[in-house]
């Protein structure tokens, strides 16, 4: 069974294309003009074991918000489309990711009922900025990533992938480590949740549908 999807979305603020293979090998090809976000999506694909291609063009002359938000919307839609009827998957999974001084837990239920709980980020994440500011250099314009958007990142993914997602930062200091541990924890949990379970042949729900 092929679990591959391609989703495109264009608005006045961005143009996004995402391709995903849930049964890939972690190959990624990412371009959003937000270098730190590229780094995070690369980690998401690699640690999720997903083949992931992302092409995002947005109004980064304003800031990265629209590009990041819209990319996560489309990524969620692509995950939902690739999952199909969800027959035979494990459905539930969690992952703990340490990054030096940081520890993050990601928990996933591929439930068909979107919900997001996001807790534990230290207050300095509301004002931290990672990466270069807007620039029109040789590589084209790029912009920085404000970590205040992290909660919205996971809300957007959960809503559009139609999953229940809990992301819990137990502790951490470095904004880079905290954000990257979140992406890796969600990727690892999602990887396990969407894996085929050899003991399950139908829909893993007493309702008969997810």
N, C-alpha and C positions, 0 to 999 in steps of 0.2 A: 504494500500500500504506500503510495506516494504522499508524503506530508509536506508539501511545498506550496508556498503562496507568494503572490506578487500583488501589492496594493499601491495605488497611486492616489494622491490627494493634492489638489491645488486650490489655494485661496489667494486673496489679495496680499497676504502676508508671507506665504511660503509655497514652495512646490516640492513635494516629498515623494520619493519612490523607495519602497522597502521590498526586498525579496528575502525569504527565509526558507531553509530546509531544516526541519526539526530533527532529522536523522542524519545530519551532516557530520563533519569532522572538525568544526571550529574555524573554518576558513572565513575570513572577513575582508570586505572591501568597503571602507567607510569614508564618506566625504560630507561634512556638514558646515565647514568653515568656522567651526568652533573646536579648536584643536583638543581641548581637554574632553569635550563631549565625544569626539572621535575616539579618543583613548578609552573612554568608558564603554562605548558601544563595541569596540574591539575586544575588550575584556569580557563583555556580556556574551558575545558570540563564541569566543574561545573557550570560556569556562562553562558555557551552556552546551557546548558541542554542537552548536548550530552553524550552518553555513549562512552567512548574513551579509547582504549588500544593502547599503544605505546611500542614497543620493538626496541631499537636502539643500535647497537654495532658499534662503529667507532674508528678511529685512534686518540683517545683523548691523546695519548702520545705526539702527535704533538700539538694539541689544540682542542678546541671544535667546530671549524668552520664547518668542514665537517659533523659532527654529527648533528649539529643544522640545517644547510642548507638542508641536505638530508632529515631530518625528516619533515621539512616544505614542501618540494617538495612532499613527499608521503602523508602528511596530506591534501594538496591541491588536489591531485589526488583522494584521498578517498572521499573528500567532493563532488567533481564533479561527481564521479561515483554514490554516494548515491543519488544525486539530480535527476538523470535520465533526463527526458525531461523537468523538472521544471514546469509541469502543476500545476496550482492552488496555487502557492506560492505568497507571498506578493511582492517579488523581491527587493524592496527598503527598507532600514532601516538605522537608525543611533542611536548612543548611546553616552551619556556623562558619564564619570566615574571620580569622584573625589577620590583621595587617599591622605588624609591629605593636604599637600601643593601643590599637583599636580592635574591638570585637563587635561583630554585627551578626544578627540572626535574621534569615529570611524564611518565611513559611508560606506555602502555596496550597490552595485547594482549587483545582480546576472544576469549579462548581457550576458554572453558567450563571452564577449570581455575583455580580461585581461588587467588591467591597475592599476598602483599603484602610488599614490601621498603621500609622507611622508614629513611632515614639522614640524618645531618648537622645535625639541630637542635642549637643550642647548649644548654648545660646549664641556662641560666636559664629555658628554656621549661618545665622540669619544675615550676617554682614560680610562674610568672607567671599573673596573673588579669586579665582584660579586662572592663570594664564594671561596672555597678552591682551591688551586693549585693542580697539579697532585700528586696523592698519591696512594700507594699500600697497604692500610690498611686492616682491617678486613672485610670491606664491598666491597673490590675490588677497583680497580683504579677509581678515579673520577677526574674531572677537573673543572676549573672555567668558568664563562660566561663573555665574553667581550661585553659590550653593544654597541660597534661600529657595531655589526652585526644586530642590530634591524631593520634598514632599509631593509637589505637583507632578513630578516625573512619575512617581509610583502610583499616584491616583489616576493619572492618564493611562498608564499601562494596564492597571487592574480593570478600569471601566471598559476599555476597548477590547481587552483580551477576554473579558467576562470571567475573571478569576477573583477569588478571595485572596488577598495578599496582605501579609503582616511583615513589616520591616522594623526591626528593633535594634537600635544602637545601644549596646550595653555600656560602652565607654569608648573614649577616643579623644584625641587632641588635634591632630593634623587634619585640616579639611580635605586634603587630597586622599589620605588614608581612609577617612570616614566615608567619603563618597564612593571611592573605589571598592571598599568592602561591601557597601550596599549593593552595587551593581553585581559583584561576584556572588554575593549571598543569594540574591534573587535569581541569577542565572543558574546557579547550582541547584537551588530548590526547584526551579521550573524544569530543568533538565530531568531531574528524578521524577517529578510529577507527571510529565508527559511520556515517560518511557513506557514501552509495552510491558505489561505484567503477564508472564506466561500462564498464570493461574486464572486470569480473567479473560473471557472470550466476548462478553457483551459490554454493556454500559455499566460502569462501576457506581451504581446508585440503585437503591431500593425503589426509587421512583420510575426507573426505566429510561430516564433521560437526564442529560446534563446541559 
